[in-house]
Amino acid sequence: MKMKSVGIKELKNNLSRYLKMVREGTLIFVTDHDEIIAEIHRPISPVSWQTTRWDAYLNEEAERGLVRRARHRTSRAFVKKPIEQTDLDSLALLDETREDRQ
């Protein structure tokens, strides 16, 4: 992963340029008087309202260290559904996913 540090004023004056770099995979460290105060990077997990229940379950398991998510983007072939519940059952989610494919 590429990394770059940038001061606040430079970031403010060239925000579009730095966001394009983030989109391409660069990690941006924001500095204030040579002290890193923030970092800008692509989202680690999908935004909750765009996440399927299956993705939400996998994200929770990854946070607990039980699985490791793939680094590539998710397929856009499936319609994303909002999360309806927080109490998830992996077998029920697998069954639901399989039903969507038939």
Backbone as CSV, one residue per row, in Angstrom:
resi,resn,N_x,N_y,N_z,CA_x,CA_y,CA_z,C_x,C_y,C_z
1,MET,0.846,-1.179,0.000,0.000,0.000,0.000,0.891,1.241,0.000
2,LYS,0.542,2.191,-0.849,1.286,3.449,-0.893,0.846,4.341,0.266
3,MET,1.775,5.122,0.779,1.470,6.058,1.864,2.007,7.440,1.506
4,LYS,1.307,8.450,1.994,1.717,9.828,1.725,1.292,10.670,2.919
5,SER,2.121,11.622,3.301,1.708,12.554,4.350,1.521,13.935,3.720
6,VAL,0.580,14.677,4.270,0.240,15.984,3.716,-0.215,16.893,4.859
7,GLY,0.182,18.159,4.779,-0.254,19.138,5.771,-1.699,19.550,5.533
8,ILE,-2.299,20.119,6.552,-3.711,20.510,6.491,-3.976,21.489,5.355
9,LYS,-3.155,22.514,5.242,-3.367,23.545,4.209,-3.271,22.934,2.812
10,GLU,-2.250,22.097,2.587,-2.075,21.431,1.287,-3.279,20.532,0.984
11,LEU,-3.743,19.797,1.990,-4.908,18.925,1.804,-6.138,19.744,1.437
12,LYS,-6.356,20.828,2.166,-7.518,21.689,1.902,-7.475,22.250,0.492
13,ASN,-6.304,22.689,0.052,-6.182,23.319,-1.263,-6.246,22.326,-2.421
14,ASN,-5.974,21.048,-2.157,-5.948,20.036,-3.219,-6.738,18.786,-2.827
15,LEU,-7.863,18.988,-2.174,-8.633,17.860,-1.643,-9.004,16.841,-2.718
16,SER,-9.469,17.292,-3.866,-9.871,16.362,-4.930,-8.707,15.475,-5.358
17,ARG,-7.531,16.061,-5.476,-6.338,15.299,-5.874,-6.027,14.200,-4.855
18,TYR,-6.105,14.544,-3.563,-5.787,13.560,-2.532,-6.881,12.493,-2.410
19,LEU,-8.120,12.862,-2.596,-9.194,11.862,-2.568,-9.064,10.898,-3.736
20,LYS,-8.620,11.389,-4.877,-8.370,10.496,-6.014,-7.270,9.496,-5.654
21,MET,-6.238,9.949,-4.965,-5.168,9.058,-4.540,-5.697,7.995,-3.567
22,VAL,-6.582,8.409,-2.661,-7.191,7.466,-1.722,-7.999,6.426,-2.488
23,ARG,-8.775,6.876,-3.463,-9.572,5.960,-4.281,-8.674,4.926,-4.958
24,GLU,-7.464,5.318,-5.322,-6.518,4.417,-5.981,-5.742,3.550,-4.995
25,GLY,-6.004,3.715,-3.699,-5.396,2.843,-2.701,-4.309,3.446,-1.840
26,THR,-4.062,4.739,-1.965,-3.029,5.385,-1.157,-3.585,5.749,0.217
27,LEU,-2.794,5.512,1.253,-3.129,5.924,2.612,-2.539,7.310,2.819
28,ILE,-3.382,8.266,3.195,-2.952,9.652,3.387,-2.903,9.948,4.886
29,PHE,-1.728,10.387,5.365,-1.592,10.848,6.741,-1.686,12.368,6.719
30,VAL,-2.576,12.920,7.524,-2.743,14.366,7.613,-1.904,14.857,8.792
31,THR,-1.060,15.852,8.535,-0.165,16.346,9.581,-0.461,17.801,9.933
32,ASP,-0.140,18.132,11.167,-0.223,19.505,11.654,1.085,19.770,12.397
33,HIS,1.922,20.605,11.835,3.251,20.880,12.401,4.030,19.580,12.613
34,ASP,4.065,18.757,11.579,4.801,17.486,11.553,4.267,16.422,12.511
35,GLU,3.094,16.617,13.075,2.457,15.611,13.925,1.280,15.012,13.149
36,ILE,1.243,13.687,13.033,0.123,13.038,12.339,-1.113,13.150,13.225
37,ILE,-2.165,13.754,12.660,-3.395,13.951,13.427,-4.572,13.152,12.871
38,ALA,-4.422,12.634,11.648,-5.515,11.871,11.036,-4.965,11.043,9.892
39,GLU,-5.764,10.074,9.474,-5.430,9.323,8.272,-6.683,9.176,7.431
40,ILE,-6.493,9.186,6.131,-7.603,9.039,5.191,-7.319,7.800,4.359
41,HIS,-8.300,6.893,4.298,-8.159,5.665,3.526,-9.527,5.204,3.064
42,ARG,-9.534,4.231,2.168,-10.802,3.664,1.705,-11.512,3.023,2.889
43,PRO,-12.823,2.933,2.863,-13.549,2.299,3.971,-13.067,0.868,4.194
44,ILE,-12.972,0.488,5.448,-12.532,-0.862,5.795,-13.667,-1.855,5.577
45,SER,-14.872,-1.438,5.879,-16.035,-2.289,5.650,-17.113,-1.457,4.960
46,PRO,-18.045,-2.118,4.290,-19.095,-1.383,3.568,-19.955,-0.545,4.510
47,VAL,-20.517,0.515,3.988,-21.437,1.345,4.745,-22.646,0.497,5.111
48,SER,-23.128,0.612,6.370,-24.160,-0.299,6.870,-25.429,-0.318,6.023
49,TRP,-25.865,0.817,5.489,-27.103,0.815,4.713,-26.911,0.183,3.341
50,GLN,-25.664,-0.075,2.932,-25.389,-0.745,1.667,-24.966,-2.196,1.881
51,THR,-25.012,-2.672,3.095,-24.493,-3.983,3.432,-25.610,-5.014,3.519
52,THR,-25.378,-6.181,2.919,-26.327,-7.275,3.070,-26.175,-7.852,4.467
53,ARG,-27.139,-8.611,4.895,-27.040,-9.242,6.215,-25.853,-10.192,6.254
54,TRP,-25.575,-10.859,5.145,-24.445,-11.783,5.080,-23.124,-11.025,5.256
55,ASP,-22.972,-9.899,4.549,-21.761,-9.097,4.697,-21.618,-8.564,6.119
56,ALA,-22.726,-8.145,6.713,-22.677,-7.649,8.091,-22.203,-8.747,9.038
57,TYR,-22.713,-9.954,8.831,-22.294,-11.092,9.656,-20.796,-11.361,9.488
58,LEU,-20.333,-11.398,8.231,-18.909,-11.640,7.980,-18.037,-10.534,8.561
59,ASN,-18.491,-9.294,8.480,-17.733,-8.184,9.062,-17.612,-8.338,10.576
60,GLU,-18.702,-8.748,11.233,-18.659,-8.961,12.678,-17.692,-10.089,13.035
61,GLU,-17.739,-11.164,12.252,-16.837,-12.291,12.509,-15.378,-11.890,12.265
62,ALA,-15.143,-11.049,11.271,-13.784,-10.577,10.994,-13.280,-9.705,12.139
63,GLU,-14.153,-8.855,12.685,-13.763,-8.012,13.812,-13.411,-8.857,15.034
64,ARG,-14.083,-9.991,15.185,-13.781,-10.900,16.304,-12.563,-11.766,16.005
65,GLY,-12.045,-11.697,14.767,-10.859,-12.451,14.406,-11.130,-13.887,14.003
66,LEU,-12.388,-14.226,13.719,-12.742,-15.601,13.374,-12.651,-15.890,11.882
67,VAL,-12.729,-14.854,11.058,-12.562,-15.005,9.607,-11.731,-13.833,9.102
68,ARG,-11.201,-13.979,7.891,-10.474,-12.882,7.253,-11.167,-12.600,5.924
69,ARG,-11.586,-11.351,5.746,-12.286,-10.966,4.526,-11.313,-10.856,3.358
70,ALA,-11.806,-11.166,2.164,-11.019,-10.992,0.945,-10.761,-9.509,0.731
71,ARG,-9.676,-9.176,0.054,-9.318,-7.771,-0.152,-9.986,-7.156,-1.378
72,HIS,-10.534,-7.976,-2.274,-11.138,-7.413,-3.485,-12.532,-6.884,-3.190
73,ARG,-13.014,-6.056,-4.097,-14.355,-5.492,-3.947,-15.407,-6.581,-4.052
74,THR,-16.540,-6.353,-3.428,-17.641,-7.298,-3.537,-18.299,-7.154,-4.899
75,SER,-18.917,-8.205,-5.341,-19.591,-8.191,-6.628,-20.806,-7.273,-6.581
76,ARG,-21.055,-6.600,-7.652,-22.247,-5.758,-7.740,-23.403,-6.516,-8.395
77,ALA,-23.245,-7.818,-8.573,-24.261,-8.614,-9.241,-25.493,-8.816,-8.363
78,PHE,-25.327,-8.733,-7.067,-26.425,-8.967,-6.151,-26.997,-7.651,-5.646
79,VAL,-28.307,-7.634,-5.448,-28.966,-6.457,-4.899,-28.652,-6.401,-3.417
80,LYS,-28.196,-5.280,-2.957,-27.871,-5.137,-1.538,-29.141,-4.797,-0.772
81,LYS,-29.324,-5.471,0.355,-30.509,-5.261,1.185,-30.081,-4.629,2.504
82,PRO,-30.892,-3.756,3.081,-30.532,-3.171,4.371,-30.564,-4.231,5.482
83,ILE,-29.811,-3.993,6.525,-29.789,-4.906,7.668,-31.110,-4.767,8.393
84,GLU,-31.765,-5.900,8.648,-33.066,-5.868,9.308,-32.990,-6.286,10.770
85,GLN,-31.955,-7.034,11.127,-31.838,-7.485,12.505,-30.369,-7.584,12.882
86,THR,-30.116,-7.565,14.182,-28.731,-7.652,14.634,-28.387,-9.054,15.106
87,ASP,-29.399,-9.880,15.434,-29.164,-11.238,15.897,-29.111,-12.151,14.673
88,LEU,-27.886,-12.456,14.184,-27.727,-13.164,12.926,-27.415,-14.637,13.144
89,ASP,-27.991,-15.477,12.306,-27.753,-16.913,12.328,-27.090,-17.284,11.006
90,SER,-25.861,-17.802,11.057,-25.094,-18.047,9.840,-25.776,-19.059,8.922
91,LEU,-26.379,-20.113,9.461,-27.036,-21.106,8.604,-28.255,-20.504,7.902
92,ALA,-29.015,-19.702,8.627,-30.170,-19.047,8.008,-29.721,-18.082,6.912
93,LEU,-28.609,-17.372,7.139,-28.093,-16.462,6.127,-27.613,-17.211,4.887
94,LEU,-26.957,-18.355,5.085,-26.530,-19.171,3.947,-27.743,-19.660,3.149
95,ASP,-28.760,-20.134,3.851,-29.980,-20.581,3.179,-30.613,-19.442,2.376
96,GLU,-30.661,-18.256,2.976,-31.238,-17.104,2.303,-30.430,-16.738,1.056
97,THR,-29.105,-16.794,1.173,-28.227,-16.497,0.035,-28.444,-17.504,-1.084
98,ARG,-28.557,-18.750,-0.715,-28.783,-19.794,-1.736,-30.117,-19.612,-2.431
99,GLU,-31.143,-19.201,-1.680,-32.458,-18.959,-2.280,-32.401,-17.819,-3.285
100,ASP,-31.603,-16.789,-2.981,-31.470,-15.642,-3.888,-30.870,-16.052,-5.231
101,ARG,-30.059,-17.086,-5.242,-29.369,-17.511,-6.476,-30.245,-18.399,-7.344
102,GLN,-31.306,-18.927,-6.815,-32.141,-19.859,-7.593,-33.219,-19.132,-8.352
